[in-house]
């Protein structure tokens, strides 16, 4: 029984340490006018995440730590736009604020 308890404690410790290596954060923001875009992309190297725009708001709830480019895919007559060097830090929500799209 002692051996089983010891192995369980070791397994639990290794499991907890594994989760300390997962580094992720969040990105969120707003689009104005609210109906000017339907999709936002977050690009990190070759990885691309997509988020729908709902009532002018978008969010990427789980993203790897790194420096992203946010690309807003605008609806006509508005123009696409990008925000570069958006940092994502472990356990932090990065708010890119209000993105105003131009016609």
C-alpha positions in Angstrom: 0.0 0.0 0.0 2.9 2.4 0.8 4.4 1.7 -2.6 1.1 2.5 -4.4 0.7 5.7 -2.4 4.3 6.7 -3.3 3.7 6.0 -7.0 0.5 8.0 -6.9 2.2 11.0 -5.4 5.0 10.8 -7.9 2.5 10.5 -10.8 0.5 13.5 -9.5 3.6 15.6 -9.1 4.7 14.8 -12.7 1.2 15.6 -13.9 1.2 19.0 -12.2 4.6 19.9 -13.5 3.4 19.1 -17.1 0.8 21.8 -16.8 3.3 24.5 -15.9 4.8 24.2 -19.4 1.5 25.1 -21.1 1.8 28.8 -21.9 -1.3 30.5 -23.2 -3.2 33.8 -23.0 -6.1 35.6 -24.7 -6.7 38.3 -27.3 -9.8 40.4 -27.5 -11.0 43.6 -29.1 -13.8 45.6 -30.8 -14.6 46.6 -34.3 -16.3 49.9 -35.3 -18.7 50.1 -37.0 -19.9 46.9 -35.4 -21.1 45.4 -38.7 -18.1 46.4 -40.7 -16.3 43.0 -40.4 -17.4 39.4 -39.9 -14.0 37.7 -39.2 -10.7 38.4 -37.5 -7.5 36.4 -37.8 -4.7 36.1 -35.3 -1.4 35.1 -37.1 1.7 33.7 -35.4 4.3 32.4 -37.9 2.5 29.7 -39.9 -0.4 29.4 -37.3 -3.6 31.2 -38.0 -6.6 31.4 -35.7 -10.0 32.7 -36.7 -12.7 34.4 -34.7 -16.1 35.6 -35.7 -17.2 39.2 -35.0 -20.3 39.4 -32.9 -21.9 42.8 -32.2 -18.5 44.3 -33.0 -16.6 42.2 -30.5 -14.1 39.4 -31.1 -12.1 37.1 -28.9 -9.4 34.4 -29.1 -9.8 32.6 -25.7 -6.9 30.3 -26.0 -3.7 31.4 -27.8 -0.1 30.4 -27.5 2.3 32.9 -26.0 4.0 35.0 -28.8 3.7 38.1 -30.9 0.7 38.1 -33.2 -0.5 40.0 -36.2 -4.3 40.7 -36.0 -6.0 40.9 -39.4 -9.5 42.2 -39.7 -11.4 41.0 -42.8 -13.8 43.8 -43.6 -17.1 43.8 -45.3 -17.6 46.1 -48.3 -17.3 49.0 -48.5 -14.8 48.9 -45.6 -11.1 48.1 -46.0 -9.2 45.2 -44.4 -6.7 46.3 -41.7 -3.9 44.7 -39.7 -2.4 45.4 -36.3 1.2 44.1 -35.9 3.2 43.1 -32.8 0.3 42.2 -30.6 2.0 40.5 -27.6 0.4 37.5 -25.8 1.7 36.8 -22.3 1.0 33.7 -20.3 -2.3 34.0 -18.3 -3.0 37.5 -19.5 -5.8 38.9 -21.7 -4.4 41.3 -24.4 -7.0 43.8 -25.3 -6.3 45.5 -28.7 -9.0 48.0 -28.0 -11.3 49.6 -30.6 -10.3 49.0 -34.3 -12.0 51.6 -36.5 -12.3 50.5 -40.1 -12.2 53.0 -42.9 -14.1 53.0 -46.2 
